[in-house]
Amino acid sequence: MKKRNGQFNPKRRMLKPEKCDFHELLALSLQAQYGGNSEHKRNPGDFNLTPPSGPRAGKSLCDSVNIFAKKEALNLLRKGIRNGLVSERFIGKWPKNVWSVMDDGTPLEAQLESAEQGSYHGYPMQTKDPFCEEVIKQWRIRSELAKS
């Protein structure tokens, strides 16, 4: 996540649950793609990144939460979209950001890379980020809403 003047981006807003069309989000999730970003990887796994890996100081690493398979990253991205953990801001039909939570409770954030392809890259949220609490809370609430 990019820091702004030493702060986390305070402009992030999640789409309100009453504005989520879960049937539409389910269809959108099936079209979403995961590209990845070498700045968030120490070990490239099967992400086919160019360069193979190139972690940048200050970037949170997927490796730190044991995400080494592109399929796993894609599944987490799609769950976040299905559950309505998407930003208010859209570029075309795609939300600018998507949030998800791993089985162990680790919150993740993804950013849109390509609106033409519906491709994202993601990373674990830093525990100092105050938005983490909201992501975890909404994950619990919206996981149930998406089922109905």
C-alpha positions in Angstrom: 0.0 0.0 0.0 1.3 3.4 -0.9 1.9 5.7 2.1 1.1 9.3 1.7 3.3 11.6 3.8 4.0 8.7 6.2 0.3 7.9 6.5 -2.0 5.3 5.0 -4.4 6.4 2.3 -7.3 7.9 4.3 -9.5 8.2 1.1 -10.2 4.4 0.8 -13.9 3.7 1.2 -15.7 0.4 0.9 -18.9 0.2 -1.1 -21.8 0.2 1.4 -23.5 -3.2 1.8 -26.9 -1.8 0.7 -25.2 -0.8 -2.6 -23.8 -4.3 -3.2 -25.5 -6.4 -5.9 -24.1 -9.7 -4.8 -25.4 -11.5 -8.0 -23.5 -8.9 -10.1 -20.4 -9.2 -7.9 -20.4 -12.9 -8.3 -20.4 -12.6 -12.1 -17.7 -10.0 -11.9 -15.6 -12.1 -9.6 -15.5 -14.9 -12.2 -14.0 -12.5 -14.7 -11.3 -11.0 -12.4 -7.7 -11.9 -13.1 -4.6 -11.8 -10.9 -1.4 -10.5 -12.3 0.9 -9.9 -9.3 3.6 -7.4 -8.8 7.3 -8.2 -8.3 7.6 -5.4 -5.7 5.5 -7.6 -3.3 7.4 -10.9 -3.9 10.7 -12.2 -2.7 10.1 -15.6 -4.3 8.3 -15.5 -7.6 6.5 -18.9 -7.2 4.3 -19.5 -10.2 3.4 -15.8 -10.7 5.6 -15.4 -13.9 6.7 -11.9 -12.8 9.2 -9.8 -14.7 11.7 -9.5 -13.2 11.1 -12.8 -11.4 11.1 -11.1 -8.1 12.2 -7.6 -6.9 10.9 -6.7 -3.5 11.1 -3.0 -2.7 11.9 -1.8 0.8 8.7 -0.7 2.6 6.5 -2.9 0.5 4.6 -5.7 2.3 5.4 -9.1 0.9 3.0 -11.9 -0.1 5.8 -14.3 1.0 5.3 -13.2 4.6 1.8 -14.7 4.6 2.8 -17.8 2.6 1.0 -16.9 -0.7 3.2 -18.5 -3.3 0.6 -19.8 -5.8 -1.1 -17.5 -8.3 -4.3 -19.7 -8.0 -4.5 -19.0 -4.3 -4.1 -15.2 -4.8 -6.8 -15.3 -7.5 -9.2 -17.2 -5.2 -8.7 -14.7 -2.4 -9.3 -11.8 -4.9 -12.5 -13.4 -6.2 -13.8 -14.1 -2.6 -13.3 -10.4 -1.8 -15.3 -9.3 -4.9 -18.0 -11.9 -4.2 -18.3 -10.8 -0.6 -18.6 -7.1 -1.6 -15.4 -5.9 -0.1 -14.8 -3.5 -3.0 -14.1 0.2 -3.1 -16.6 2.8 -3.9 -14.4 3.9 -6.7 -14.7 2.0 -10.0 -12.7 2.3 -13.2 -15.1 1.0 -15.9 -16.8 -2.0 -14.4 -13.9 -2.8 -12.0 -13.5 -1.6 -8.4 -10.2 0.2 -7.9 -9.5 -1.8 -4.7 -10.6 -5.2 -3.4 -10.1 -6.5 0.2 -10.1 -10.1 1.4 -9.2 -12.0 4.5 -7.2 -15.2 4.7 -8.4 -18.2 6.8 -5.9 -17.2 9.5 -7.5 -13.7 9.7 -4.8 -11.8 7.7 -6.4 -8.9 5.8 -5.3 -8.4 2.2 -5.7 -5.5 -0.2 -5.6 -5.6 -4.0 -5.3 -2.8 -6.5 -6.6 -2.7 -10.1 -3.7 -3.0 -12.6 -5.6 -3.2 -15.8 -9.2 -2.1 -16.3 -9.2 -3.7 -19.8 -8.3 -7.1 -18.4 -9.8 -6.8 -14.9 -6.3 -7.7 -13.5 -5.2 -6.9 -10.0 -2.1 -7.2 -7.8 -2.4 -7.6 -4.0 -0.5 -7.7 -0.8 -1.0 -8.2 2.9 -2.2 -5.1 4.8 0.2 -3.7 7.3 -1.1 -4.2 10.9 -0.5 -0.5 11.6 -3.1 0.4 8.9 -6.3 1.5 10.7 -8.4 0.2 7.8 -7.4 -3.4 8.7 -10.0 -3.5 11.5 -12.8 -2.4 9.1 -11.8 -5.0 6.5 -11.9 -7.8 9.1 -15.2 -6.6 10.5 -16.8 -6.3 7.1 -15.5 -9.7 6.0 -17.4 -11.3 8.8 -20.6 -9.4 8.0 -20.6 -9.5 4.3 -19.6 -13.2 4.0 -23.0 -14.0 5.4 -24.8 -11.4 3.2 -23.2 -12.8 0.1 -24.5 -16.3 0.9 -28.1 -15.2 0.9 
